Structures are given as structure tokens and as C-alpha cells.
Amino acid sequence: MNDVQPWAQRFLRAVVDSTVDACFDNWIQSVEEHLSYPEIADGGQESVPDEPGLYLWGADRTVDNKRHLVPRYVGRAAGTLTLRKRFVSQTGRWGMRVGRYVLAPDTTSGDTPPQGAIACLYHNEIRDAVGDIRNSEYRNTLKPLVDPQSPVVRGLEAFPTSLVASFRSNAQGHPGSDLRLRHAVDWALHGGPDLVHLWVAFLPGITEAQEELRSAAIRWRRMNELPPLLNREDREA
């Protein structure tokens, strides 16, 4: 455990001590732990740990005239997959587990680019397709995914049919084949132009506490009356 980063060590101790919620509250509000999406995308890929670990995407968002930190997604890079490999696409093309979020420098965006590149490229089209969002819709954000009137389905109309088809084709019919597009809609709505409000925080060196981290994030957002995470485990009653 000596080679685990300080916040990761604290989180592991919190799991043992049953103080995960307090630890999560401190961690998510530690702004020095947040790396903005532009900071990573604009040549800062080396700031993403090149080792396995856990991560949390989030955004700054105003809800009911109050500014909140809004957790969006908890993920993990495990085994031989490092966080950097998980995050940074070296090809601009679909990968089931790798290169999901950021396009590497001097890499041409392919026909199935990473999530952040999609959200930036189609931000205005997504906003136009979604239109105005009521507070009740915002609190449910992109769920349910199959409701034709939900923001996510409206947002999917922003993408060229060729892009949607490329993802579905490259995913070979995988049920989550257009999931990256759905999540890109969420990022565009929460992150704003160029995703300037989007950030990520890392717990490098640990992978076994993903469930505890995700559960803490879900409890935290419910306590603060924020939208459900993109993780499928987070459901509104």
C-alpha cells in the first residue's frame, strides 16, 4: 500500500473504517484533485496516471441558482489496462475498453472518435437538438434511455447517421454500441463548449474499491439532489 497515492490510501482506509461517505465528500471537493478536460485534451495526457486505478468524472453545474459539483461517471482501469490507456485514443477509432475519452496529439479523429472529441465537435448541434431542459428533466438527465422525449434521445439526433452507423458497425452489434454517443450528449450538456466545466479525479493504484466509490458517488448526488450518474447502477425510483 506504500506505493498507493495519498487519496487512494485514504479511500482504502475509509472502506475499512466505514467512513467512505465522509472521505468521498472531502475528495470530491478537493479542487486540487480535479483535472479539467481541456487540461488533459490539450497536450496534457501525461497527467493521466499510467497505472491501473479508479476515476471519477464530474462537472460544475448550477441547479436551482446554486453551484454544485455534479459527479457524472465512476470508472476503472484494471489488469494490464492503465488509466492512460483507458483514457487516451491513439487511433481515433472505436475500442471496447481503450481510448474512450481523449484524442492523442497529432492523431486524426477517425470514424468512431473518443467521447470527449464527439462532445466538443457536436456541442452546438447537441444543444440545438436537445433544446430547453426543465429542472425535472435535468434531475433525470439522460434516463430513461429509451424514452423518445428524454434529452439523450433528442441529443442523438444531433449526430450524422454515418457516425451512429460506424459505432454500431465497429461494435459488432454490442448492446452498448452507441453508449459513447449517449454519454457524449451528457458531457456536452454538463461540460459546455469545449467541455470547460468537465473534470476528472483519480485514485491511482487501487482497483478493488470500484463498487464502494460508485455507491458513495450515488449517495452523494442523491443527498445533494443532483442527476443520476451515467453508470447503469444509478437508477431513480
Accessible surface in RSA format (square Angstrom, percent):
REM  Atomic radii and reference values for relative SASA: ProtOr
REM  Chains: A
REM  Algorithm: Lee & Richards
REM  Probe-radius: 1.40
REM  Slices: 20
REM RES _ NUM      All-atoms   Total-Side   Main-Chain    Non-polar    All polar
REM                ABS   REL    ABS   REL    ABS   REL    ABS   REL    ABS   REL
RES MET A   1   115.87  60.0  69.16  45.8  46.71 111.2  44.33  37.7  71.53  94.8
RES ASN A   2   151.60 104.5 126.46 122.2  25.13  60.5  34.52  83.1 117.08 113.2
RES ASP A   3   123.69  86.6  98.50  98.0  25.19  59.6  51.71 121.7  71.98  71.8
RES VAL A   4    16.17  10.6  10.40   9.4   5.77  13.9  10.65   9.3   5.52  15.0
RES GLN A   5    85.45  47.8  83.88  61.3   1.57   3.7  16.58  35.3  68.87  52.2
RES PRO A   6    80.29  58.5  79.56  72.5   0.73   2.7  79.83  65.9   0.47   2.9
RES TRP A   7    29.99  12.0  28.90  14.0   1.09   2.6  21.18  11.3   8.81  14.3
RES ALA A   8     0.24   0.2   0.00   0.0   0.24   0.5   0.00   0.0   0.24   0.6
RES GLN A   9    40.66  22.7  40.66  29.7   0.00   0.0   1.09   2.3  39.57  30.0
RES ARG A  10   108.33  45.5 103.75  52.9   4.57  10.9  24.52  33.5  83.80  50.8
RES PHE A  11     1.85   0.9   1.85   1.1   0.00   0.0   1.85   1.1   0.00   0.0
RES LEU A  12    30.17  16.8  28.77  20.6   1.39   3.5  29.11  20.4   1.06   2.8
RES ARG A  13   118.40  49.7 115.55  58.9   2.85   6.8  54.51  74.5  63.89  38.7
RES ALA A  14     4.76   4.4   2.83   4.4   1.93   4.4   4.40   6.2   0.36   0.9
RES VAL A  15    47.98  31.6  33.35  30.2  14.63  35.2  33.67  29.3  14.31  38.8
RES VAL A  16   123.86  81.5  96.03  86.9  27.82  67.0 102.45  89.0  21.40  58.1
RES ASP A  17    88.77  62.2  66.92  66.6  21.85  51.7  19.54  46.0  69.24  69.1
RES SER A  18   100.97  85.3  68.65  91.6  32.32  74.4  41.35  88.1  59.62  83.5
RES THR A  19    67.65  48.1  61.79  62.6   5.86  14.0  58.19  78.2   9.46  14.3
RES VAL A  20    16.05  10.6  14.16  12.8   1.88   4.5  14.16  12.3   1.88   5.1
RES ASP A  21    72.09  50.5  65.86  65.6   6.23  14.7  37.14  87.4  34.95  34.9
RES ALA A  22    61.29  56.3  50.89  78.5  10.40  23.7  58.74  82.7   2.55   6.8
RES CYS A  23    13.87  10.5   8.23   9.2   5.64  13.3  10.92  27.7   2.95   3.2
RES PHE A  24     0.53   0.3   0.53   0.3   0.00   0.0   0.53   0.3   0.00   0.0
RES ASP A  25    45.93  32.2  45.93  45.7   0.00   0.0  10.85  25.5  35.08  35.0
RES ASN A  26    87.03  60.0  80.74  78.0   6.29  15.1  13.88  33.4  73.15  70.7
RES TRP A  27     1.75   0.7   1.75   0.8   0.00   0.0   1.75   0.9   0.00   0.0
RES ILE A  28     0.32   0.2   0.00   0.0   0.32   0.8   0.32   0.2   0.00   0.0
RES GLN A  29    97.52  54.5  80.02  58.5  17.50  41.7  20.27  43.2  77.25  58.6
RES SER A  30    15.88  13.4  10.16  13.6   5.72  13.2   5.77  12.3  10.11  14.2
RES VAL A  31   106.58  70.1 102.48  92.8   4.10   9.9 102.48  89.0   4.10  11.1
RES GLU A  32   141.60  81.3 103.31  78.2  38.29  91.2  66.29 128.2  75.31  61.5
RES GLU A  33    49.79  28.6  40.28  30.5   9.52  22.7   3.80   7.4  45.99  37.6
RES HIS A  34    26.17  14.3  11.14   7.7  15.02  38.4   6.69   6.9  19.48  22.7
RES LEU A  35    35.04  19.5  35.04  25.1   0.00   0.0  35.04  24.6   0.00   0.0
RES SER A  36    36.15  30.5  34.18  45.6   1.97   4.5  25.45  54.2  10.70  15.0
RES TYR A  37    10.42   4.9  10.42   5.9   0.00   0.0   4.69   3.5   5.73   7.1
RES PRO A  38    31.39  22.9  28.58  26.1   2.81  10.2  31.12  25.7   0.27   1.6
RES GLU A  39    90.11  51.7  75.12  56.8  15.00  35.7  40.66  78.6  49.46  40.4
RES ILE A  40     0.00   0.0   0.00   0.0   0.00   0.0   0.00   0.0   0.00   0.0
RES ALA A  41    28.17  25.9  14.00  21.6  14.18  32.2  14.00  19.7  14.18  37.6
RES ASP A  42   117.32  82.2  84.69  84.3  32.62  77.1  35.61  83.8  81.70  81.5
RES GLY A  43    41.76  51.5   0.00   N/A  41.76  51.5  20.61  56.5  21.16  47.4
RES GLY A  44     8.69  10.7   0.00   N/A   8.69  10.7   8.69  23.8   0.00   0.0
RES GLN A  45    15.81   8.8  15.81  11.6   0.00   0.0  13.42  28.6   2.39   1.8
RES GLU A  46   120.39  69.1 103.74  78.5  16.65  39.6  60.84 117.7  59.55  48.6
RES SER A  47    41.85  35.4  19.97  26.7  21.88  50.4  30.33  64.6  11.53  16.1
RES VAL A  48     0.00   0.0   0.00   0.0   0.00   0.0   0.00   0.0   0.00   0.0
RES PRO A  49    26.52  19.3  16.15  14.7  10.38  37.7  26.52  21.9   0.00   0.0
RES ASP A  50    85.17  59.7  60.42  60.1  24.75  58.5  14.65  34.5  70.53  70.3
RES GLU A  51    56.98  32.7  56.02  42.4   0.96   2.3  19.43  37.6  37.55  30.7
RES PRO A  52    42.64  31.1  42.64  38.9   0.00   0.0  42.64  35.2   0.00   0.0
RES GLY A  53     0.00   0.0   0.00   N/A   0.00   0.0   0.00   0.0   0.00   0.0
RES LEU A  54     0.00   0.0   0.00   0.0   0.00   0.0   0.00   0.0   0.00   0.0
RES TYR A  55     0.00   0.0   0.00   0.0   0.00   0.0   0.00   0.0   0.00   0.0
RES LEU A  56     0.09   0.1   0.09   0.1   0.00   0.0   0.09   0.1   0.00   0.0
RES TRP A  57     0.14   0.1   0.14   0.1   0.00   0.0   0.14   0.1   0.00   0.0
RES GLY A  58     0.00   0.0   0.00   N/A   0.00   0.0   0.00   0.0   0.00   0.0
RES ALA A  59     0.00   0.0   0.00   0.0   0.00   0.0   0.00   0.0   0.00   0.0
RES ASP A  60    40.06  28.1  35.00  34.8   5.06  12.0   2.19   5.2  37.86  37.8
RES ARG A  61    57.19  24.0  53.03  27.0   4.16   9.9  16.05  21.9  41.14  24.9
RES THR A  62    83.75  59.6  65.76  66.7  17.99  42.9  40.84  54.9  42.91  64.9
RES VAL A  63     6.30   4.1   3.16   2.9   3.13   7.6   5.74   5.0   0.56   1.5
RES ASP A  64    72.78  51.0  49.63  49.4  23.15  54.7  35.72  84.1  37.06  37.0
RES ASN A  65   146.76 101.2 115.40 111.5  31.36  75.5  27.47  66.1 119.29 115.3
RES LYS A  66   138.80  67.7 134.64  82.6   4.17   9.9  81.23  73.1  57.58  61.3
RES ARG A  67   175.40  73.6 144.16  73.5  31.24  74.4  57.60  78.7 117.80  71.4
RES HIS A  68    44.13  24.1  38.21  26.6   5.91  15.1  27.64  28.5  16.49  19.2
RES LEU A  69    32.57  18.1  29.09  20.8   3.48   8.7  29.09  20.4   3.48   9.4
RES VAL A  70     0.07   0.0   0.07   0.1   0.00   0.0   0.07   0.1   0.00   0.0
RES PRO A  71     0.03   0.0   0.00   0.0   0.03   0.1   0.00   0.0   0.03   0.2
RES ARG A  72     0.99   0.4   0.99   0.5   0.00   0.0   0.00   0.0   0.99   0.6
RES TYR A  73    32.76  15.3  32.76  18.6   0.00   0.0   7.72   5.8  25.04  30.9
RES VAL A  74     0.21   0.1   0.00   0.0   0.21   0.5   0.00   0.0   0.21   0.6
RES GLY A  75     1.67   2.1   0.00   N/A   1.67   2.1   1.67   4.6   0.00   0.0
RES ARG A  76    99.30  41.7  86.65  44.2  12.64  30.1   2.53   3.5  96.76  58.6
RES ALA A  77     0.00   0.0   0.00   0.0   0.00   0.0   0.00   0.0   0.00   0.0
RES ALA A  78    21.03  19.3  18.17  28.0   2.85   6.5  18.57  26.1   2.46   6.5
RES GLY A  79    63.53  78.3   0.00   N/A  63.53  78.3  44.64 122.5  18.89  42.3
RES THR A  80   131.84  93.8 114.79 116.4  17.05  40.6  89.91 120.8  41.93  63.4
RES LEU A  81    11.54   6.4  10.31   7.4   1.23   3.1  11.37   8.0   0.17   0.5
RES THR A  82    18.59  13.2  18.59  18.8   0.00   0.0  18.59  25.0   0.00   0.0
RES LEU A  83     0.00   0.0   0.00   0.0   0.00   0.0   0.00   0.0   0.00   0.0
RES ARG A  84    74.45  31.3  74.06  37.8   0.38   0.9  25.13  34.3  49.32  29.9
RES LYS A  85   115.06  56.1 108.48  66.6   6.58  15.7  68.91  62.0  46.15  49.2
RES ARG A  86    25.54  10.7  25.54  13.0   0.00   0.0   1.91   2.6  23.64  14.3
RES PHE A  87     0.00   0.0   0.00   0.0   0.00   0.0   0.00   0.0   0.00   0.0
RES VAL A  88     7.81   5.1   2.68   2.4   5.13  12.4   2.68   2.3   5.13  13.9
RES SER A  89     4.32   3.6   2.05   2.7   2.27   5.2   3.17   6.8   1.14   1.6
RES GLN A  90   129.95  72.7 109.01  79.7  20.94  49.9  50.74 108.0  79.21  60.1
RES THR A  91    86.33  61.4  71.04  72.0  15.29  36.4  66.01  88.7  20.33  30.7
RES GLY A  92     0.00   0.0   0.00   N/A   0.00   0.0   0.00   0.0   0.00   0.0
RES ARG A  93   119.82  50.3 113.48  57.8   6.34  15.1  38.96  53.3  80.85  49.0
RES TRP A  94    47.53  19.1  25.60  12.4  21.93  51.5  23.05  12.3  24.48  39.7
RES GLY A  95    11.66  14.4   0.00   N/A  11.66  14.4  11.65  32.0   0.01   0.0
RES MET A  96   106.75  55.3  82.73  54.8  24.02  57.2  79.70  67.8  27.05  35.8
RES ARG A  97   131.92  55.4 129.36  65.9   2.56   6.1  54.39  74.3  77.53  47.0
RES VAL A  98    75.16  49.5  73.85  66.9   1.31   3.2  73.85  64.2   1.31   3.6
RES GLY A  99     3.16   3.9   0.00   N/A   3.16   3.9   2.49   6.8   0.66   1.5
RES ARG A 100    22.05   9.3  22.05  11.2   0.00   0.0   5.64   7.7  16.41   9.9
RES TYR A 101     1.38   0.6   1.38   0.8   0.00   0.0   1.38   1.0   0.00   0.0
RES VAL A 102     0.22   0.1   0.22   0.2   0.00   0.0   0.22   0.2   0.00   0.0
RES LEU A 103    40.11  22.3  31.99  22.9   8.12  20.4  31.99  22.5   8.12  21.8
RES ALA A 104     6.71   6.2   4.02   6.2   2.70   6.1   4.02   5.7   2.70   7.2
RES PRO A 105    78.01  56.9  55.44  50.5  22.57  82.1  67.01  55.3  11.00  68.3
RES ASP A 106   159.11 111.5 106.32 105.8  52.78 124.8  44.16 103.9 114.94 114.6
RES THR A 107    29.15  20.7  13.41  13.6  15.73  37.5  10.26  13.8  18.89  28.6
RES THR A 108   117.13  83.3 103.06 104.5  14.07  33.5  73.38  98.6  43.76  66.2
RES SER A 109    52.45  44.3  32.21  43.0  20.24  46.6  27.81  59.2  24.64  34.5
RES GLY A 110    23.44  28.9   0.00   N/A  23.44  28.9  15.02  41.2   8.42  18.9
RES ASP A 111    61.00  42.7  48.54  48.3  12.46  29.5  35.79  84.2  25.21  25.1
RES THR A 112     0.13   0.1   0.01   0.0   0.12   0.3   0.00   0.0   0.13   0.2
RES PRO A 113     5.80   4.2   5.80   5.3   0.00   0.0   5.80   4.8   0.00   0.0
RES PRO A 114     0.89   0.6   0.78   0.7   0.11   0.4   0.79   0.7   0.09   0.6
RES GLN A 115     2.15   1.2   2.15   1.6   0.00   0.0   0.00   0.0   2.15   1.6
RES GLY A 116     0.00   0.0   0.00   N/A   0.00   0.0   0.00   0.0   0.00   0.0
RES ALA A 117    23.72  21.8  15.40  23.8   8.33  18.9  21.52  30.3   2.20   5.8
RES ILE A 118     0.02   0.0   0.00   0.0   0.02   0.1   0.02   0.0   0.00   0.0
RES ALA A 119     0.10   0.1   0.00   0.0   0.10   0.2   0.00   0.0   0.10   0.3
RES CYS A 120    40.16  30.4  24.36  27.2  15.80  37.1  16.96  43.0  23.19  25.0
RES LEU A 121   119.22  66.4  97.05  69.4  22.17  55.7 103.36  72.6  15.85  42.7
RES TYR A 122    37.13  17.3  37.13  21.1   0.00   0.0  16.98  12.8  20.15  24.8
RES HIS A 123    18.69  10.2  18.41  12.8   0.28   0.7  15.51  16.0   3.18   3.7
RES ASN A 124   103.26  71.2 100.22  96.9   3.04   7.3  23.38  56.3  79.88  77.2
RES GLU A 125    82.73  47.5  78.07  59.1   4.66  11.1  36.11  69.8  46.62  38.1
RES ILE A 126     0.00   0.0   0.00   0.0   0.00   0.0   0.00   0.0   0.00   0.0
RES ARG A 127    82.39  34.6  77.76  39.6   4.63  11.0  25.35  34.6  57.05  34.6
RES ASP A 128   120.35  84.3  93.16  92.7  27.19  64.3  32.97  77.6  87.38  87.1
RES ALA A 129    29.25  26.9   6.14   9.5  23.11  52.6  17.27  24.3  11.98  31.7
RES VAL A 130     4.72   3.1   0.00   0.0   4.72  11.4   0.00   0.0   4.72  12.8
RES GLY A 131    29.72  36.6   0.00   N/A  29.72  36.6  29.72  81.6   0.00   0.0
RES ASP A 132   139.49  97.7 118.85 118.3  20.64  48.8  37.34  87.9 102.15 101.9
RES ILE A 133    40.82  23.2  10.84   8.1  29.98  72.2  11.39   8.2  29.43  79.9
RES ARG A 134   160.44  67.4 152.37  77.7   8.07  19.2  75.67 103.4  84.77  51.4
RES ASN A 135    81.49  56.2  75.18  72.7   6.31  15.2  15.38  37.0  66.11  63.9
RES SER A 136    67.61  57.1  56.81  75.8  10.80  24.9  53.97 114.9  13.64  19.1
RES GLU A 137    26.28  15.1  21.50  16.3   4.78  11.4  16.04  31.0  10.24   8.4
RES TYR A 138    13.12   6.1  12.44   7.1   0.68   1.8  13.12   9.9   0.00   0.0
RES ARG A 139    69.84  29.3  69.84  35.6   0.00   0.0  33.33  45.6  36.51  22.1
RES ASN A 140    54.93  37.9  54.54  52.7   0.39   0.9   9.52  22.9  45.41  43.9
RES THR A 141     5.85   4.2   4.30   4.4   1.55   3.7   5.51   7.4   0.34   0.5
RES LEU A 142     2.33   1.3   1.51   1.1   0.82   2.1   1.51   1.1   0.82   2.2
RES LYS A 143    26.31  12.8  22.39  13.7   3.92   9.3  22.48  20.2   3.83   4.1
RES PRO A 144    77.26  56.3  71.65  65.3   5.61  20.4  77.16  63.7   0.10   0.6
RES LEU A 145    60.34  33.6  55.61  39.8   4.74  11.9  55.61  39.1   4.74  12.7
RES VAL A 146   131.03  86.2 109.68  99.3  21.35  51.4 115.02  99.9  16.01  43.4
RES ASP A 147    51.91  36.4  47.44  47.2   4.48  10.6  11.60  27.3  40.31  40.2
RES PRO A 148    93.25  68.0  83.69  76.3   9.56  34.8  84.65  69.9   8.61  53.5
RES GLN A 149   124.78  69.8 123.66  90.4   1.12   2.7  50.14 106.7  74.64  56.6
RES SER A 150     6.94   5.9   3.09   4.1   3.85   8.9   6.94  14.8   0.00   0.0
RES PRO A 151     4.59   3.3   4.59   4.2   0.00   0.0   4.59   3.8   0.00   0.0
RES VAL A 152     0.00   0.0   0.00   0.0   0.00   0.0   0.00   0.0   0.00   0.0
RES VAL A 153    35.29  23.2  34.56  31.3   0.74   1.8  34.56  30.0   0.74   2.0
RES ARG A 154    42.49  17.8  42.45  21.6   0.04   0.1  30.51  41.7  11.98   7.3
RES GLY A 155     0.00   0.0   0.00   N/A   0.00   0.0   0.00   0.0   0.00   0.0
RES LEU A 156    28.99  16.1  23.88  17.1   5.11  12.8  24.12  16.9   4.86  13.1
RES GLU A 157   135.13  77.6 100.51  76.0  34.62  82.4  44.92  86.9  90.21  73.7
RES ALA A 158    16.07  14.8   0.00   0.0  16.07  36.6   5.73   8.1  10.34  27.4
RES PHE A 159    10.63   5.3   0.00   0.0  10.63  27.7   0.63   0.4  10.00  28.6
RES PRO A 160    56.48  41.2  43.50  39.7  12.98  47.2  55.97  46.2   0.51   3.2
RES THR A 161   119.79  85.2 113.40 115.0   6.38  15.2  83.41 112.0  36.38  55.0
RES SER A 162    77.93  65.8  68.62  91.6   9.30  21.4  54.34 115.7  23.58  33.0
RES LEU A 163    16.74   9.3  13.39   9.6   3.34   8.4  16.69  11.7   0.05   0.1
RES VAL A 164    21.75  14.3  21.75  19.7   0.00   0.0  21.75  18.9   0.00   0.0
RES ALA A 165    56.28  51.7  48.96  75.6   7.32  16.6  54.14  76.2   2.14   5.7
RES SER A 166    22.29  18.8  16.82  22.4   5.47  12.6   5.54  11.8  16.75  23.5
RES PHE A 167     0.00   0.0   0.00   0.0   0.00   0.0   0.00   0.0   0.00   0.0
RES ARG A 168   117.54  49.4 114.16  58.2   3.38   8.1  38.14  52.1  79.40  48.1
RES SER A 169    80.92  68.4  60.23  80.4  20.69  47.7  34.22  72.9  46.70  65.4
RES ASN A 170    55.05  38.0  33.93  32.8  21.13  50.9   8.44  20.3  46.62  45.1
RES ALA A 171     9.35   8.6   0.00   0.0   9.35  21.3   1.80   2.5   7.55  20.0
RES GLN A 172   165.62  92.6 130.16  95.1  35.46  84.4  43.47  92.5 122.15  92.6
RES GLY A 173    61.75  76.2   0.00   N/A  61.75  76.2  35.34  97.0  26.41  59.2
RES HIS A 174    79.26  43.3  71.74  49.9   7.52  19.2  56.13  57.8  23.13  26.9
RES PRO A 175   131.09  95.5  93.18  84.9  37.91 137.8 105.27  86.9  25.83 160.5
RES GLY A 176    17.57  21.7   0.00   N/A  17.57  21.7  13.46  36.9   4.11   9.2
RES SER A 177    10.53   8.9  10.53  14.1   0.00   0.0   0.00   0.0  10.53  14.7
RES ASP A 178    11.74   8.2  11.74  11.7   0.00   0.0   1.23   2.9  10.51  10.5
RES LEU A 179    65.80  36.6  65.64  47.0   0.16   0.4  65.80  46.2   0.00   0.0
RES ARG A 180    11.06   4.6   8.93   4.6   2.13   5.1   3.05   4.2   8.01   4.9
RES LEU A 181     0.00   0.0   0.00   0.0   0.00   0.0   0.00   0.0   0.00   0.0
RES ARG A 182    39.90  16.8  39.90  20.3   0.00   0.0   2.54   3.5  37.36  22.6
RES HIS A 183     8.49   4.6   8.49   5.9   0.00   0.0   4.42   4.6   4.07   4.7
RES ALA A 184     0.00   0.0   0.00   0.0   0.00   0.0   0.00   0.0   0.00   0.0
RES VAL A 185     0.00   0.0   0.00   0.0   0.00   0.0   0.00   0.0   0.00   0.0
RES ASP A 186     0.00   0.0   0.00   0.0   0.00   0.0   0.00   0.0   0.00   0.0
RES TRP A 187     0.79   0.3   0.79   0.4   0.00   0.0   0.42   0.2   0.37   0.6
RES ALA A 188     0.51   0.5   0.00   0.0   0.51   1.2   0.00   0.0   0.51   1.4
RES LEU A 189    13.95   7.8   2.89   2.1  11.06  27.8   2.89   2.0  11.06  29.8
RES HIS A 190     3.45   1.9   0.59   0.4   2.86   7.3   0.00   0.0   3.45   4.0
RES GLY A 191     0.00   0.0   0.00   N/A   0.00   0.0   0.00   0.0   0.00   0.0
RES GLY A 192    10.90  13.4   0.00   N/A  10.90  13.4  10.38  28.5   0.52   1.2
RES PRO A 193    80.27  58.5  79.05  72.1   1.21   4.4  79.66  65.8   0.60   3.7
RES ASP A 194    92.11  64.5  88.48  88.1   3.63   8.6  17.43  41.0  74.68  74.5
RES LEU A 195     0.00   0.0   0.00   0.0   0.00   0.0   0.00   0.0   0.00   0.0
RES VAL A 196    79.71  52.5  60.58  54.8  19.13  46.1  60.71  52.7  19.00  51.5
RES HIS A 197    81.74  44.7  76.84  53.4   4.89  12.5  50.84  52.4  30.90  36.0
RES LEU A 198     0.75   0.4   0.00   0.0   0.75   1.9   0.02   0.0   0.73   2.0
RES TRP A 199    11.12   4.5  11.12   5.4   0.00   0.0  11.12   5.9   0.00   0.0
RES VAL A 200     0.00   0.0   0.00   0.0   0.00   0.0   0.00   0.0   0.00   0.0
RES ALA A 201     0.30   0.3   0.30   0.5   0.00   0.0   0.30   0.4   0.00   0.0
RES PHE A 202    16.49   8.3  11.13   6.9   5.36  13.9  11.13   6.8   5.36  15.3
RES LEU A 203     1.10   0.6   1.10   0.8   0.00   0.0   1.10   0.8   0.00   0.0
RES PRO A 204    11.55   8.4  11.35  10.4   0.20   0.7  11.39   9.4   0.16   1.0
RES GLY A 205    35.38  43.6   0.00   N/A  35.38  43.6  12.02  33.0  23.35  52.3
RES ILE A 206     3.08   1.8   1.72   1.3   1.37   3.3   3.08   2.2   0.00   0.0
RES THR A 207    32.75  23.3  31.91  32.3   0.85   2.0   5.72   7.7  27.04  40.9
RES GLU A 208   121.78  69.9  92.56  70.0  29.22  69.6  65.32 126.3  56.46  46.1
RES ALA A 209     3.05   2.8   2.22   3.4   0.83   1.9   3.05   4.3   0.00   0.0
RES GLN A 210    39.74  22.2  39.15  28.6   0.60   1.4   5.23  11.1  34.52  26.2
RES GLU A 211   115.65  66.4 113.08  85.6   2.57   6.1  26.67  51.6  88.98  72.6
RES GLU A 212    63.25  36.3  59.14  44.7   4.11   9.8  24.55  47.5  38.70  31.6
RES LEU A 213     0.00   0.0   0.00   0.0   0.00   0.0   0.00   0.0   0.00   0.0
RES ARG A 214    34.20  14.4  34.20  17.4   0.00   0.0   0.06   0.1  34.15  20.7
RES SER A 215    36.37  30.7  34.29  45.8   2.08   4.8  14.65  31.2  21.72  30.4
RES ALA A 216     1.60   1.5   0.03   0.0   1.57   3.6   0.03   0.0   1.57   4.2
RES ALA A 217     0.00   0.0   0.00   0.0   0.00   0.0   0.00   0.0   0.00   0.0
RES ILE A 218    16.47   9.4  16.47  12.3   0.00   0.0  16.47  11.9   0.00   0.0
RES ARG A 219   109.83  46.1 104.12  53.1   5.71  13.6  62.19  85.0  47.64  28.9
RES TRP A 220    23.50   9.4  19.44   9.4   4.06   9.5  22.99  12.3   0.51   0.8
RES ARG A 221     5.56   2.3   5.56   2.8   0.00   0.0   0.00   0.0   5.56   3.4
RES ARG A 222   117.09  49.2 101.30  51.6  15.78  37.6  42.20  57.7  74.89  45.4
RES MET A 223   135.22  70.0 102.47  67.8  32.75  78.0  72.63  61.8  62.59  82.9
RES ASN A 224    43.48  30.0  31.09  30.0  12.39  29.8   6.40  15.4  37.08  35.8
RES GLU A 225   116.07  66.6 107.76  81.5   8.30  19.8  36.64  70.9  79.42  64.8
RES LEU A 226     2.71   1.5   0.34   0.2   2.37   6.0   0.34   0.2   2.37   6.4
RES PRO A 227     0.00   0.0   0.00   0.0   0.00   0.0   0.00   0.0   0.00   0.0
RES PRO A 228     2.33   1.7   0.92   0.8   1.41   5.1   0.92   0.8   1.41   8.7
RES LEU A 229     0.15   0.1   0.00   0.0   0.15   0.4   0.00   0.0   0.15   0.4
RES LEU A 230    15.55   8.7   5.72   4.1   9.82  24.7   5.72   4.0   9.82  26.4
RES ASN A 231     8.48   5.8   6.02   5.8   2.45   5.9   2.45   5.9   6.02   5.8
RES ARG A 232   182.95  76.8 171.88  87.6  11.06  26.3  56.63  77.4 126.32  76.6
RES GLU A 233    76.69  44.0  48.81  36.9  27.88  66.4  41.43  80.1  35.26  28.8
RES ASP A 234     0.00   0.0   0.00   0.0   0.00   0.0   0.00   0.0   0.00   0.0
RES ARG A 235   124.86  52.4 118.11  60.2   6.75  16.1  63.02  86.1  61.84  37.5
RES GLU A 236    79.85  45.8  54.47  41.2  25.37  60.4  18.68  36.1  61.17  49.9
RES ALA A 237   152.76 140.5  72.03 111.2  80.73 183.6 111.13 156.5  41.63 110.3
END  Absolute sums over single chains surface
CHAIN  1 A    11120.9       9068.4       2052.5       5614.9       5506.0
END  Absolute sums over all chains
TOTAL         11120.9       9068.4       2052.5       5614.9       5506.0
